[in-house]
Amino acid sequence: MSVSLKYEQMAISEKFTMLEELWQSMTHDVENSGFTPDWHLRELEQREQNIEEGTSKFSDLESAKSRLQKLL
């Protein structure tokens, strides 16, 4: 199935809503099929290991928001 959308004509709020709906649909599909990509599992394991070793870096919410706003 092919769907053509005019992304450039959509409001940012509509784009986020679409992403949320797509994510929910994909989550449902993954749960039903039992499929999780290996690279995703490896990434999660690495992040957990970094936290345990104390090598992870975290940002407070305001700093993260500021960095993201600069990307817009």
C-alpha positions as CSV (number, residue, x, y, z in Angstrom):
1,M,0.0,0.0,0.0
2,S,1.3,3.4,-1.0
3,V,0.2,6.6,0.6
4,S,1.3,10.0,-0.6
5,L,1.0,12.9,1.9
6,K,1.9,16.5,1.5
7,Y,4.2,16.9,4.6
8,E,5.2,20.4,3.8
9,Q,1.5,21.5,4.0
10,M,1.0,19.9,7.4
11,A,1.2,21.7,10.7
12,I,3.9,20.5,13.1
13,S,1.2,19.4,15.5
14,E,-0.4,17.2,12.8
15,K,3.0,15.7,12.0
16,F,3.5,14.8,15.6
17,T,0.1,13.3,15.8
18,M,0.8,11.2,12.7
19,L,4.1,10.0,14.3
20,E,2.4,9.0,17.5
21,E,-0.3,7.1,15.6
22,L,2.3,5.4,13.5
23,W,4.4,4.5,16.5
24,Q,1.3,3.0,18.3
25,S,0.5,0.9,15.2
26,M,4.1,-0.3,14.9
27,T,4.2,-1.1,18.6
28,H,1.1,-3.2,18.2
29,D,2.6,-5.0,15.2
30,V,5.8,-5.8,17.0
31,E,4.1,-7.1,20.1
32,N,2.0,-9.4,17.9
33,S,4.8,-10.7,15.9
34,G,7.3,-10.9,18.7
35,F,9.9,-9.1,16.6
36,T,12.4,-6.6,18.0
37,P,15.4,-5.8,15.9
38,D,18.7,-7.1,17.2
39,W,20.4,-3.7,16.8
40,H,17.7,-2.2,19.1
41,L,18.3,-4.9,21.8
42,R,22.1,-4.3,21.6
43,E,21.6,-0.6,21.9
44,L,19.5,-1.0,25.0
45,E,22.0,-3.4,26.5
46,Q,24.8,-1.0,25.9
47,R,22.9,1.9,27.4
48,E,22.2,-0.2,30.5
49,Q,25.9,-1.1,30.8
50,N,26.9,2.5,30.5
51,I,24.6,3.5,33.3
52,E,25.9,0.7,35.5
53,E,29.5,1.8,34.7
54,G,28.7,5.5,35.4
55,T,29.8,6.5,31.9
56,S,26.3,7.7,30.7
57,K,25.7,11.4,30.3
58,F,22.3,12.9,31.1
59,S,20.9,16.3,30.6
60,D,18.3,18.2,32.5
61,L,15.0,18.8,30.7
62,E,15.6,22.5,30.1
63,S,19.0,21.9,28.5
64,A,17.5,19.2,26.3
65,K,14.7,21.5,25.3
66,S,17.1,24.3,24.4
67,R,19.2,22.0,22.2
68,L,16.1,20.7,20.4
69,Q,14.8,24.2,19.8
70,K,18.0,25.2,18.2
71,L,17.4,22.5,15.6
72,L,14.1,24.0,14.5
